[in-house]
Amino acid sequence: MAKNQNNKTFKYRLYLAGGIGIWKDYFRPQYSEFFNKKVYLFEPGSLGGPDDHRFMPIGIACHDLNEINHSDALLVYMKKYQPADGSPTGTDSTWECGYAISHGKPVIMLIEDLNHLDYYSLQWMVSFSINAVLTTNEKVAAVCHNHPKFVHAAILYAPSKNQLESKVIEYLANYHRSIYSRSGVINFQVDQRARDLFDEKHLMEMVFSNAPADSRIDRLLTGLKQRHFNHDADFLKVCEVERKISTYLRNRLTEKNIDSVLAAIIERWAQEKEKIINILRHSILPPFIKINNRHAGIIKTRPELFFELYDLVNHHLVEEQKFIKNPAFPYEIGAIIELYNWMNTYSLDDTFDSSDCRQRMPTVWKQFGRRDAVFAGMVGHLLALKYLFLAARSKTQLAEKLAGILNDYNEMMYRGQVLDLKLTFNSSDKKKLLNSLGPQAIFKLYLKRIYGICGGFYEAVGELAAKAGNKEAQILNGRQIDKISPLIGMHYGLIQMIRNDLADYLVIEKISGMSRSMKGVSHSDIKEGKIDLPYSIALYSSRLNKKERGFLFAALANKKLSAKDKLYINELLWKSGAIDLTIDLLINIANHVKNTLLTEYQETPTRMKWMFSLIDITKEILTPFKRLAQNHGWIKYEYDHKLLKMITEMVLQLESTPRHQRIK
């Protein structure tokens, strides 16, 4: 909050960057009266400094600097003029802009007419870094929308000067909602495209193409004919088939070949067309269904990650420079990523895990049966590839490249699923492996597992973002972006997976009123026999006694866990320090991404705030655990910091490990 000389309080404060001479001659007589009604505007010229900068008191410079530090944004008003001391035009103003930009403050340029626009376009280091253009000139607003220097900026058109403050307030209100506002916009746009692309009629056209069934795929599917999909052997066979389909398509990625493979699967599925479409639509209902009081469905982190990484290296480009001219293209790719995630990944994973719910809705196998869920999953893989060809139809080579990235990941995904099955200790024989393997081996297997089923997926999303846009038209280090975007995606995926595993313990039915996780019930992984990082840390912790570790061992795969059992599990995780260690691991990974990888992007801090916010992990996730600990009087021991260092190093070593070896 700021106050002016009349002691009036304002929500936002601006700093006016512009020469004192042009402030006196132009800004003060034309614009000053239209500010300090709703927005506080500090005008440096009002301090009464001399026109000749050689005689400017140091106190004014310090005061001005302090005003920038405490401002919410910079309002820039620069013009071509001759300073009284003969110094170069705009030196102080451009410094003020650069200082504000480096501190992540939004910069708004006030532009009067097309000549004024040309002047600003010559200040190219500033113009490429600004956030918004404020103007009362309709022609300026129209030209800026596709101007090579301003296409990335928000255009704030005020039909009259009386509306200047309102436009600034509206812009800053949206800006300071930060990632949450931006997240809502991305999710809304992705949902809009999904509801168009995946409606019943369109799905029918995409699935049933009348292409001849590929005989080699038909023979491959024979191995699934007599299976009931109830045991690990059945699930391992599904993983094998999915990997072989990906391998088969690797050098045959055309729409025609995808249709032939799809036809073979549909033929073996042997269901009525209407039922197949009904099953497929059910699989993608949770992410795109409208939620009360919102226009969008659930928050979708993969499309958000894709959009942010894509936007970082494409937002300066005019339409003619983009590979795909369709403005909805990044949202369509986001929708396709979600289709693959839900129709393929979750349909099969939920079948393997016998999970009843996703987002409080029945899973595909629970609603239709295991066989239908398995075939829906295989169709989901191919439909995602086919939709990628549709989204990039105007550029065939790009379509093949994007489809190739997702198809290659699919092969890795089902290597990860094999590890997922291996780390599901749902029998006494499998539990014996916990003792024989030891903690370090379990940590390594867990990391490989979450890389295969999640980290690798987000890595593919990062690679899609790097390849989908014409980044070379905007930046000079395109090859470096090809390297770091997938790594940022990978780490973000690992963060999400570990965080989701931790969140699975947050809710205890009939004790907490918090949201009940993706599967609709707390401690779902433990009930399924899956061991995650915090659980494995506690299971092997020297801070717990033999009886306590024995309870954790026995609780695995116990589908009848009571609320009391769940509370005790949380107490042991808390007592061992496993919760704190896991959260500090997340912070270590996030800091590595922010301080090492994101710094490689050639962007301003104001724009990088979006990615910093997206990747940020705070200790706020501790709050529910702290509340439980305080309510029940739990004690907590310090965790082993050498163990945190070891696990952190395991994660970071993935960067230097060839991709095909990360899952072996």
C-alpha positions as CSV (number, residue, x, y, z in Angstrom):
1,M,0.0,0.0,0.0
2,A,1.2,3.5,-0.8
3,K,0.1,7.1,0.2
4,N,0.3,10.3,-1.7
5,Q,0.7,13.8,-0.3
6,N,-3.0,13.9,0.7
7,N,-2.4,10.7,2.8
8,K,-4.7,8.7,0.4
9,T,-4.1,5.0,0.4
10,F,-3.6,3.1,-2.8
11,K,-3.4,-0.7,-3.6
12,Y,-0.6,-0.2,-6.3
13,R,2.3,2.1,-6.6
14,L,4.1,3.0,-9.8
15,Y,7.4,4.6,-10.5
16,L,7.6,6.9,-13.5
17,A,10.7,6.3,-15.6
18,G,11.4,9.2,-18.0
19,G,13.7,12.2,-18.4
20,I,13.0,15.2,-16.1
21,G,12.8,17.5,-19.2
22,I,10.1,15.5,-20.9
23,W,8.3,15.1,-17.6
24,K,8.1,18.9,-17.3
25,D,7.3,19.5,-21.0
26,Y,5.0,16.6,-21.8
27,F,4.0,14.2,-19.1
28,R,3.1,16.7,-16.3
29,P,0.8,18.8,-18.5
30,Q,-0.8,15.9,-20.3
31,Y,-0.9,12.9,-17.9
32,S,-0.1,13.8,-14.3
33,E,-3.7,14.8,-13.5
34,F,-5.0,11.4,-14.5
35,F,-2.9,9.5,-11.8
36,N,-2.9,9.5,-8.0
37,K,-6.7,9.0,-8.0
38,K,-6.7,5.1,-7.9
39,V,-3.0,4.4,-8.4
40,Y,-0.1,6.0,-6.6
41,L,2.5,7.3,-9.2
42,F,5.9,8.6,-8.0
43,E,7.2,11.2,-10.4
44,P,10.9,11.8,-9.9
45,G,10.7,15.3,-11.4
46,S,8.5,16.3,-8.5
47,L,11.5,16.3,-6.2
48,G,12.8,19.5,-7.8
49,G,16.2,18.4,-9.0
50,P,18.2,20.5,-11.5
51,D,17.8,20.0,-15.3
52,D,21.6,19.7,-15.5
53,H,22.3,16.2,-14.2
54,R,25.9,17.2,-13.4
55,F,24.5,19.0,-10.4
56,M,22.0,16.4,-9.2
57,P,22.2,15.8,-5.4
58,I,23.1,12.2,-4.4
59,G,20.1,12.2,-2.1
60,I,17.7,12.3,-5.1
61,A,19.3,9.3,-6.7
62,C,19.1,7.3,-3.5
63,H,15.5,8.4,-3.0
64,D,14.6,7.4,-6.6
65,L,16.2,4.0,-6.2
66,N,14.2,3.4,-3.0
67,E,11.0,4.3,-4.8
68,I,11.8,1.7,-7.6
69,N,12.5,-0.9,-4.9
70,H,9.1,-0.3,-3.3
71,S,7.1,0.1,-6.5
72,D,4.8,-2.6,-7.9
73,A,5.6,-1.7,-11.5
74,L,7.4,0.8,-13.7
75,L,5.5,3.2,-15.9
76,V,7.8,4.3,-18.7
77,Y,7.5,7.5,-20.6
78,M,10.5,8.1,-22.9
79,K,10.8,10.4,-25.8
80,K,13.6,11.7,-28.1
81,Y,14.9,15.0,-26.6
82,Q,18.1,16.9,-26.0
83,P,19.1,16.8,-22.3
84,A,20.4,20.1,-20.9
85,D,23.8,18.6,-20.0
86,G,24.3,17.2,-23.5
87,S,24.3,13.6,-22.3
88,P,22.9,10.7,-24.4
89,T,19.1,10.6,-24.6
90,G,17.3,8.3,-22.2
91,T,20.3,7.0,-20.3
92,D,18.8,7.3,-16.8
93,S,15.4,6.0,-18.0
94,T,16.8,2.9,-19.7
95,W,18.9,2.2,-16.5
96,E,15.7,2.5,-14.4
97,C,14.0,0.0,-16.8
98,G,16.8,-2.5,-16.6
99,Y,17.1,-2.3,-12.8
100,A,13.3,-2.9,-12.4
101,I,13.4,-5.7,-14.9
102,S,16.3,-7.4,-13.2
103,H,14.2,-7.3,-10.0
104,G,11.2,-9.0,-11.6
105,K,9.0,-5.9,-11.6
106,P,6.6,-5.5,-14.5
107,V,7.4,-2.7,-16.9
108,I,4.6,-0.8,-18.7
109,M,5.3,1.6,-21.6
110,L,3.1,4.5,-22.2
111,I,2.9,5.0,-26.0
112,E,1.1,7.9,-27.6
113,D,1.1,7.4,-31.4
114,L,2.8,5.4,-34.2
115,N,5.9,7.7,-34.2
116,H,6.2,7.2,-30.5
117,L,5.9,3.4,-31.1
118,D,8.8,3.6,-33.6
119,Y,10.9,5.4,-31.0
120,Y,10.3,2.7,-28.4
121,S,11.0,0.0,-31.0
122,L,14.5,1.4,-31.4
123,Q,15.1,0.9,-27.7
124,W,15.3,-2.8,-28.5
125,M,16.8,-4.2,-25.3
126,V,14.0,-2.5,-23.3
127,S,11.2,-3.2,-25.8
128,F,11.9,-7.0,-25.8
129,S,11.7,-7.1,-22.0
130,I,8.7,-5.0,-21.2
131,N,5.4,-6.5,-20.0
132,A,2.7,-4.2,-21.2
133,V,1.9,-1.3,-23.6
134,L,-0.4,1.3,-22.3
135,T,-2.0,3.6,-24.9
136,T,-5.0,5.7,-25.7
137,N,-4.4,5.4,-29.4
138,E,-6.4,2.7,-31.1
139,K,-4.0,2.3,-34.0
140,V,-1.1,1.7,-31.6
141,A,-3.0,-1.0,-29.9
142,A,-3.8,-2.7,-33.2
143,V,-0.2,-2.5,-34.6
144,C,1.3,-3.8,-31.3
145,H,-0.6,-7.1,-31.5
146,N,1.6,-8.3,-34.3
147,H,4.6,-6.0,-34.0
148,P,7.9,-8.0,-33.9
149,K,9.0,-6.0,-30.8
150,F,5.8,-5.9,-28.9
151,V,3.8,-9.1,-29.8
152,H,4.8,-10.6,-26.5
153,A,3.4,-7.7,-24.4
154,A,0.0,-7.2,-23.0
155,I,-1.9,-4.4,-24.8
156,L,-3.7,-2.0,-22.4
157,Y,-5.9,0.1,-24.6
158,A,-7.7,3.0,-22.8
159,P,-10.1,4.9,-25.0
160,S,-9.6,8.0,-22.8
161,K,-7.0,9.2,-20.4
162,N,-9.5,8.9,-17.6
163,Q,-9.3,5.1,-18.0
164,L,-5.4,4.9,-17.8
165,E,-5.4,4.1,-14.1
166,S,-8.2,1.5,-14.5
167,K,-6.3,-0.3,-17.2
168,V,-3.2,-0.4,-15.0
169,I,-5.1,-1.7,-12.0
170,E,-6.7,-4.4,-14.1
171,Y,-3.4,-5.5,-15.6
172,L,-1.6,-5.5,-12.2
173,A,-4.4,-7.4,-10.5
174,N,-4.0,-10.2,-13.1
175,Y,-0.3,-10.0,-13.0
176,H,0.0,-10.3,-9.3
177,R,-2.3,-13.4,-9.2
178,S,0.9,-14.9,-10.6
179,I,0.9,-18.5,-11.5
180,Y,-2.5,-19.2,-10.2
181,S,-4.2,-16.9,-12.6
182,R,-2.0,-18.1,-15.4
183,S,-2.7,-21.7,-14.5
184,G,-6.4,-21.1,-14.7
185,V,-6.1,-19.6,-18.1
186,I,-4.0,-22.4,-19.4
187,N,-6.3,-25.1,-18.0
188,F,-9.4,-23.3,-19.3
189,Q,-8.0,-23.2,-22.8
190,V,-6.8,-26.8,-22.7
191,D,-10.3,-27.9,-21.6
192,Q,-11.9,-25.9,-24.4
193,R,-9.8,-27.6,-27.0
194,A,-10.2,-31.0,-25.4
195,R,-14.0,-30.8,-25.5
196,D,-13.9,-30.0,-29.2
197,L,-11.2,-32.5,-30.1
198,F,-12.5,-35.5,-28.1
199,D,-16.2,-35.2,-28.5
200,E,-18.1,-38.4,-29.5
201,K,-18.3,-37.6,-33.2
202,H,-14.6,-36.7,-33.5
203,L,-13.5,-39.7,-31.5
204,M,-15.5,-42.0,-33.7
205,E,-13.8,-40.6,-36.8
206,M,-10.3,-40.9,-35.2
207,V,-10.7,-44.4,-33.9
208,F,-12.5,-46.1,-36.8
209,S,-10.7,-45.2,-40.0
210,N,-11.5,-48.4,-42.1
211,A,-7.7,-49.0,-42.5
212,P,-6.6,-52.6,-42.9
213,A,-5.5,-54.3,-39.7
214,D,-1.7,-54.7,-39.4
215,S,-1.1,-58.5,-39.4
216,R,2.1,-58.3,-37.3
217,I,0.3,-56.4,-34.6
218,D,-2.6,-58.8,-34.7
219,R,-0.2,-61.7,-34.1
220,L,1.4,-59.8,-31.2
221,L,-2.0,-59.3,-29.6
222,T,-2.7,-63.1,-29.7
223,G,-0.7,-63.4,-26.4
224,L,-3.4,-61.4,-24.6
225,K,-6.3,-63.5,-25.9
226,Q,-6.8,-65.9,-23.0
227,R,-5.7,-63.6,-20.2
228,H,-7.9,-62.3,-17.4
229,F,-5.6,-59.5,-16.3
230,N,-5.7,-60.4,-12.6
231,H,-2.0,-61.3,-12.0
232,D,1.5,-59.8,-12.4
233,A,2.2,-62.2,-15.3
234,D,-0.8,-60.7,-17.2
235,F,0.3,-57.2,-16.5
236,L,3.9,-57.9,-17.5
237,K,2.5,-59.2,-20.8
238,V,0.6,-56.0,-21.4
239,C,3.8,-54.0,-20.7
240,E,5.7,-56.2,-23.2
241,V,3.0,-55.7,-25.9
242,E,3.0,-51.9,-25.4
243,R,6.8,-51.7,-25.6
244,K,6.7,-53.8,-28.8
245,I,4.1,-51.6,-30.4
246,S,6.2,-48.6,-29.7
247,T,9.3,-50.3,-31.1
248,Y,7.4,-51.4,-34.2
249,L,6.2,-47.9,-34.9
250,R,9.5,-46.1,-34.2
251,N,10.6,-46.0,-37.9
252,R,7.0,-46.3,-39.3
253,L,5.4,-43.2,-37.8
254,T,2.8,-42.2,-40.4
255,E,-0.9,-41.7,-40.0
256,K,-1.5,-44.6,-42.3
257,N,0.6,-47.0,-40.2
258,I,-0.9,-45.7,-36.9
259,D,-4.4,-46.4,-38.4
260,S,-3.4,-50.0,-39.3
261,V,-2.1,-50.7,-35.8
262,L,-5.2,-49.1,-34.3
263,A,-7.4,-51.3,-36.6
264,A,-5.6,-54.4,-35.3
265,I,-6.3,-53.5,-31.7
266,I,-9.9,-52.6,-32.3
267,E,-10.4,-55.9,-34.2
268,R,-9.0,-57.9,-31.3
269,W,-11.0,-55.8,-28.8
270,A,-14.1,-57.1,-30.4
271,Q,-16.6,-54.6,-28.9
272,E,-19.4,-52.6,-30.4
273,K,-18.3,-49.2,-31.7
274,E,-20.6,-47.3,-29.4
275,K,-19.3,-49.2,-26.4
276,I,-15.7,-48.5,-27.3
277,I,-16.3,-44.8,-27.7
278,N,-18.2,-44.8,-24.4
279,I,-15.2,-46.5,-22.6
280,L,-12.7,-44.1,-24.2
281,R,-14.8,-41.1,-23.3
282,H,-15.1,-42.3,-19.7
283,S,-11.3,-42.6,-19.4
284,I,-10.8,-38.9,-20.2
285,L,-13.9,-37.6,-18.3
286,P,-12.1,-36.7,-15.0
287,P,-9.5,-34.2,-16.3
288,F,-11.9,-32.3,-18.6
289,I,-15.2,-32.4,-16.8
290,K,-16.5,-29.0,-15.6
291,I,-16.3,-28.3,-11.9
292,N,-18.9,-26.3,-10.0
293,N,-18.2,-22.6,-10.0
294,R,-15.4,-23.0,-12.5
295,H,-15.2,-23.2,-16.3
296,A,-12.3,-25.7,-16.3
297,G,-11.7,-29.1,-15.0
298,I,-8.9,-30.2,-12.7
299,I,-5.5,-28.6,-12.6
300,K,-3.3,-30.3,-15.2
301,T,0.4,-29.9,-14.5
302,R,1.7,-31.5,-17.7
303,P,-0.1,-29.1,-20.1
304,E,1.0,-26.2,-17.9
305,L,4.6,-27.4,-18.0
306,F,4.4,-27.8,-21.8
307,F,2.9,-24.3,-22.2
308,E,5.4,-22.5,-20.0
309,L,8.4,-24.2,-21.6
310,Y,7.0,-23.6,-25.1
311,D,6.1,-20.0,-24.3
312,L,9.5,-19.1,-22.9
313,V,11.1,-19.6,-26.3
314,N,8.2,-18.6,-28.6
315,H,6.4,-15.7,-27.0
316,H,8.3,-13.0,-28.9
317,L,7.5,-14.5,-32.3
318,V,4.9,-13.0,-34.7
319,E,2.5,-15.4,-36.3
320,E,4.5,-15.7,-39.5
321,Q,7.6,-17.0,-37.6
322,K,5.8,-19.8,-35.8
323,F,5.9,-23.4,-37.0
324,I,2.1,-23.7,-36.5
325,K,0.1,-20.6,-37.1
326,N,-2.9,-21.8,-35.0
327,P,-3.0,-19.8,-31.8
328,A,-4.7,-22.8,-30.0
329,F,-1.8,-25.1,-31.0
330,P,0.0,-25.2,-27.5
331,Y,-3.4,-25.8,-25.8
332,E,-4.2,-28.6,-28.3
333,I,-0.8,-30.3,-27.5
334,G,-1.7,-29.9,-23.8
335,A,-5.0,-31.6,-24.3
336,I,-3.4,-34.5,-26.3
337,I,-0.8,-34.9,-23.5
338,E,-3.7,-35.3,-21.0
339,L,-5.5,-37.7,-23.3
340,Y,-2.4,-40.0,-23.3
341,N,-2.0,-39.6,-19.6
342,W,-5.6,-40.6,-18.7
343,M,-6.6,-42.9,-21.6
344,N,-3.3,-44.9,-21.7
345,T,-1.3,-44.4,-18.5
346,Y,-4.1,-44.3,-15.9
347,S,-6.3,-46.8,-17.6
348,L,-3.6,-49.4,-17.5
349,D,-2.0,-48.4,-14.2
350,D,-5.3,-48.5,-12.3
351,T,-5.9,-52.0,-13.8
352,F,-2.6,-53.2,-12.5
353,D,-3.1,-51.6,-9.1
354,S,-6.9,-52.5,-8.8
355,S,-7.5,-48.9,-8.0
356,D,-11.3,-48.2,-7.8
357,C,-11.3,-44.4,-8.2
358,R,-9.5,-41.5,-9.9
359,Q,-10.7,-38.0,-8.9
360,R,-13.7,-39.7,-7.1
361,M,-14.9,-41.3,-10.3
362,P,-14.8,-45.1,-11.1
363,T,-11.7,-46.2,-12.9
364,V,-12.1,-47.7,-16.4
365,W,-11.6,-51.3,-15.2
366,K,-14.0,-50.8,-12.3
367,Q,-16.7,-49.4,-14.6
368,F,-16.2,-51.7,-17.6
369,G,-13.9,-54.6,-16.6
370,R,-10.2,-55.3,-16.9
371,R,-10.1,-56.4,-20.5
372,D,-11.8,-53.3,-21.7
373,A,-9.4,-51.1,-19.6
374,V,-6.4,-52.8,-21.1
375,F,-7.6,-52.3,-24.7
376,A,-8.6,-48.7,-24.0
377,G,-5.1,-48.1,-22.7
378,M,-3.5,-49.4,-25.9
379,V,-5.9,-47.4,-28.0
380,G,-5.0,-44.3,-25.9
381,H,-1.4,-44.6,-26.9
382,L,-2.2,-44.6,-30.6
383,L,-4.9,-42.0,-30.5
384,A,-2.5,-39.5,-28.8
385,L,0.0,-40.1,-31.7
386,K,-2.8,-39.6,-34.3
387,Y,-4.0,-36.4,-32.6
388,L,-0.4,-35.0,-32.7
389,F,-0.5,-35.5,-36.5
390,L,-3.8,-33.6,-36.6
391,A,-2.5,-30.7,-34.4
392,A,0.6,-30.3,-36.6
393,R,-1.0,-31.2,-40.0
394,S,0.4,-28.2,-41.7
395,K,4.0,-29.3,-41.0
396,T,4.3,-33.0,-41.5
397,Q,7.9,-33.3,-40.4
398,L,7.1,-31.6,-37.1
399,A,4.1,-33.9,-36.6
400,E,6.4,-37.0,-37.1
401,K,8.9,-35.5,-34.6
402,L,6.3,-34.8,-31.9
403,A,4.7,-38.2,-32.4
404,G,8.1,-39.9,-32.2
405,I,8.9,-38.2,-28.9
406,L,5.7,-39.5,-27.3
407,N,6.0,-43.0,-28.9
408,D,9.5,-43.3,-27.6
409,Y,8.4,-42.4,-24.1
410,N,5.6,-45.0,-24.3
411,E,8.3,-47.7,-24.6
412,M,10.0,-46.3,-21.5
413,M,6.8,-46.0,-19.6
414,Y,6.2,-49.7,-19.7
415,R,9.7,-50.4,-18.5
416,G,8.8,-48.2,-15.5
417,Q,5.5,-50.1,-15.1
418,V,7.5,-53.4,-14.7
419,L,9.5,-51.7,-11.9
420,D,6.2,-50.5,-10.4
421,L,5.0,-54.1,-10.3
422,K,8.3,-55.2,-8.8
423,L,8.0,-52.6,-6.0
424,T,4.4,-53.6,-5.2
425,F,4.9,-55.9,-2.2
426,N,1.4,-57.5,-2.1
427,S,2.4,-61.0,-1.0
428,S,4.6,-62.5,1.7
429,D,7.1,-63.8,-0.8
430,K,7.5,-60.3,-2.4
431,K,7.9,-58.7,1.1
432,K,10.9,-60.9,1.7
433,L,12.7,-58.9,-1.0
434,L,12.6,-55.8,1.3
435,N,15.0,-57.4,3.7
436,S,17.2,-59.0,1.0
437,L,17.6,-55.8,-1.1
438,G,18.4,-53.3,1.6
439,P,17.6,-49.6,1.8
440,Q,20.1,-48.3,-0.9
441,A,18.8,-50.8,-3.5
442,I,15.2,-49.9,-2.7
443,F,15.9,-46.2,-3.0
444,K,17.5,-46.8,-6.4
445,L,14.6,-49.0,-7.6
446,Y,12.1,-46.4,-6.4
447,L,13.9,-43.6,-8.3
448,K,14.0,-45.7,-11.5
449,R,10.4,-46.5,-11.0
450,I,9.2,-42.9,-10.7
451,Y,11.5,-41.9,-13.5
452,G,9.9,-44.5,-15.8
453,I,6.3,-43.8,-14.9
454,C,6.4,-40.1,-14.3
455,G,9.8,-38.3,-14.6
456,G,10.2,-39.7,-18.1
457,F,6.8,-38.5,-19.1
458,Y,7.5,-35.0,-18.0
459,E,10.8,-35.2,-19.7
460,A,9.0,-36.0,-22.9
461,V,6.7,-33.0,-22.3
462,G,9.8,-30.8,-22.0
463,E,11.2,-32.3,-25.2
464,L,7.8,-31.7,-27.0
465,A,8.0,-28.1,-25.9
466,A,11.5,-27.6,-27.1
467,K,10.8,-29.1,-30.6
468,A,7.3,-27.7,-31.1
469,G,8.3,-24.1,-31.6
470,N,10.6,-22.1,-33.7
471,K,12.9,-21.3,-30.8
472,E,15.9,-20.4,-33.1
473,A,13.9,-17.3,-34.3
474,Q,13.9,-16.0,-30.7
475,I,17.1,-17.2,-29.0
476,L,20.7,-18.0,-29.8
477,N,21.2,-21.1,-27.7
478,G,18.6,-23.4,-29.3
479,R,20.7,-26.6,-28.9
480,Q,21.1,-25.9,-25.2
481,I,17.3,-25.5,-24.9
482,D,16.9,-28.9,-26.5
483,K,19.1,-30.3,-23.7
484,I,17.7,-28.5,-20.7
485,S,13.9,-28.4,-21.4
486,P,13.6,-32.2,-21.1
487,L,15.8,-32.1,-17.9
488,I,13.5,-29.4,-16.4
489,G,10.6,-31.6,-17.3
490,M,12.2,-34.7,-15.8
491,H,12.9,-33.0,-12.5
492,Y,9.5,-31.4,-12.4
493,G,8.0,-34.9,-12.9
494,L,10.1,-36.4,-10.1
495,I,9.0,-33.5,-7.8
496,Q,5.4,-34.1,-8.6
497,M,5.6,-37.9,-8.1
498,I,7.4,-37.7,-4.8
499,R,5.0,-34.9,-3.6
500,N,2.0,-36.9,-4.7
501,D,3.4,-40.0,-2.8
502,L,3.7,-37.8,0.3
503,A,0.3,-36.3,-0.1
504,D,-1.2,-39.8,-0.1
505,Y,-0.6,-39.7,3.7
506,L,-2.2,-36.3,4.3
507,V,-5.8,-37.5,4.7
508,I,-7.2,-39.9,7.3
509,E,-10.9,-40.6,6.6
510,K,-13.2,-39.5,9.5
511,I,-10.2,-37.5,11.0
512,S,-9.4,-34.9,8.4
513,G,-11.7,-33.0,6.1
514,M,-9.1,-32.3,3.5
515,S,-9.2,-33.5,-0.1
516,R,-8.9,-37.2,-0.5
517,S,-6.1,-37.5,-3.1
518,M,-6.4,-38.6,-6.7
519,K,-7.6,-42.1,-5.8
520,G,-10.2,-40.8,-3.4
521,V,-8.8,-42.5,-0.3
522,S,-5.7,-41.9,1.8
523,H,-2.8,-44.4,2.2
524,S,-3.9,-46.0,-1.1
525,D,-0.3,-46.9,-2.1
526,I,0.3,-48.7,1.2
527,K,-3.0,-50.6,0.8
528,E,-1.9,-51.7,-2.6
529,G,1.5,-52.8,-1.3
530,K,3.5,-50.0,-3.0
531,I,6.5,-48.7,-1.2
532,D,7.4,-45.0,-1.7
533,L,10.3,-42.8,-0.5
534,P,9.0,-41.6,2.9
535,Y,7.8,-45.1,3.7
536,S,11.0,-46.8,2.8
537,I,13.0,-44.2,4.8
538,A,10.9,-45.0,7.9
539,L,11.0,-48.8,7.2
540,Y,14.8,-48.9,7.4
541,S,15.2,-46.1,10.0
542,S,17.4,-46.6,13.0
543,R,15.1,-44.1,14.8
544,L,12.4,-46.7,15.0
545,N,12.5,-49.8,17.1
546,K,12.0,-53.4,15.7
547,K,8.3,-53.4,16.7
548,E,7.6,-50.2,14.9
549,R,9.4,-51.2,11.8
550,G,7.5,-54.6,12.0
551,F,4.2,-52.7,12.0
552,L,5.2,-50.8,8.8
553,F,6.3,-54.1,7.2
554,A,3.0,-55.8,8.1
555,A,0.9,-52.8,7.0
556,L,2.0,-53.1,3.4
557,A,-0.8,-54.5,1.2
558,N,-3.2,-54.6,4.1
559,K,-6.4,-53.5,2.4
560,K,-8.2,-53.3,5.8
561,L,-6.2,-50.5,7.3
562,S,-8.2,-48.7,9.9
563,A,-8.1,-45.0,10.7
564,K,-6.1,-45.9,13.8
565,D,-3.6,-47.8,11.6
566,K,-3.2,-44.9,9.2
567,L,-2.7,-42.5,12.1
568,Y,0.0,-44.7,13.5
569,I,1.7,-45.0,10.1
570,N,1.8,-41.2,9.9
571,E,3.2,-41.0,13.5
572,L,6.1,-43.4,12.5
573,L,6.8,-41.4,9.3
574,W,6.9,-38.2,11.4
575,K,9.0,-39.8,14.3
576,S,11.6,-41.2,11.9
577,G,12.1,-37.8,10.2
578,A,11.0,-39.3,6.8
579,I,8.5,-36.5,6.2
580,D,11.1,-33.7,6.8
581,L,13.8,-35.6,4.7
582,T,11.4,-36.0,1.8
583,I,10.3,-32.4,1.8
584,D,14.0,-31.2,2.0
585,L,14.7,-33.5,-1.0
586,L,12.0,-31.8,-3.0
587,I,13.4,-28.4,-2.1
588,N,16.9,-29.5,-3.1
589,I,15.6,-30.6,-6.6
590,A,13.6,-27.5,-7.1
591,N,16.5,-25.3,-6.1
592,H,18.7,-27.1,-8.6
593,V,16.2,-26.5,-11.4
594,K,15.8,-22.8,-10.5
595,N,19.5,-22.0,-9.9
596,T,21.2,-24.3,-12.5
597,L,18.8,-25.1,-15.4
598,L,16.3,-22.3,-15.6
599,T,19.1,-19.8,-15.7
600,E,20.1,-21.1,-19.1
601,Y,17.0,-19.5,-20.7
602,Q,17.6,-16.2,-22.3
603,E,14.7,-14.4,-20.6
604,T,13.9,-11.6,-18.2
605,P,13.2,-12.3,-14.5
606,T,9.7,-10.9,-14.9
607,R,8.8,-13.7,-17.3
608,M,10.9,-16.3,-15.5
609,K,8.7,-15.7,-12.4
610,W,6.1,-18.0,-14.1
611,M,8.5,-20.9,-14.3
612,F,9.9,-20.2,-10.8
613,S,6.4,-20.3,-9.4
614,L,5.6,-23.5,-11.3
615,I,8.6,-25.4,-10.1
616,D,8.6,-24.0,-6.5
617,I,8.1,-26.4,-3.6
618,T,7.7,-24.9,-0.1
619,K,7.5,-26.4,3.3
620,E,3.8,-25.6,3.5
621,I,3.1,-29.2,2.7
622,L,4.4,-29.9,6.3
623,T,1.5,-28.0,7.8
624,P,-1.0,-30.9,7.9
625,F,1.6,-33.2,9.4
626,K,2.5,-30.7,12.0
627,R,-1.1,-30.3,12.9
628,L,-1.5,-34.0,13.4
629,A,1.8,-34.1,15.4
630,Q,0.7,-31.3,17.7
631,N,-2.8,-32.7,18.2
632,H,-1.5,-36.1,19.1
633,G,1.8,-35.2,20.9
634,W,4.1,-37.0,18.5
635,I,7.9,-36.8,18.9
636,K,10.3,-36.4,16.0
637,Y,13.9,-37.3,15.6
638,E,16.4,-35.6,13.3
639,Y,16.8,-37.4,10.0
640,D,20.1,-38.6,8.7
641,H,21.5,-35.7,6.6
642,K,24.0,-38.1,4.8
643,L,21.0,-40.0,3.6
644,L,19.5,-36.8,2.2
645,K,22.7,-36.0,0.4
646,M,22.9,-39.5,-1.0
647,I,19.4,-39.5,-2.4
648,T,19.8,-36.0,-3.8
649,E,22.9,-37.1,-5.6
650,M,21.1,-40.1,-7.0
651,V,18.5,-37.8,-8.5
652,L,21.0,-35.3,-10.0
653,Q,23.1,-38.2,-11.5
654,L,20.2,-38.9,-13.8
655,E,21.2,-35.8,-15.8
656,S,24.5,-37.3,-16.8
657,T,23.1,-40.8,-17.3
658,P,22.1,-41.7,-20.9
659,R,18.3,-41.8,-21.1
660,H,18.1,-45.5,-22.1
661,Q,20.2,-46.5,-19.0
662,R,18.1,-44.6,-16.4
663,I,15.5,-47.3,-16.3
664,K,17.7,-50.4,-16.4
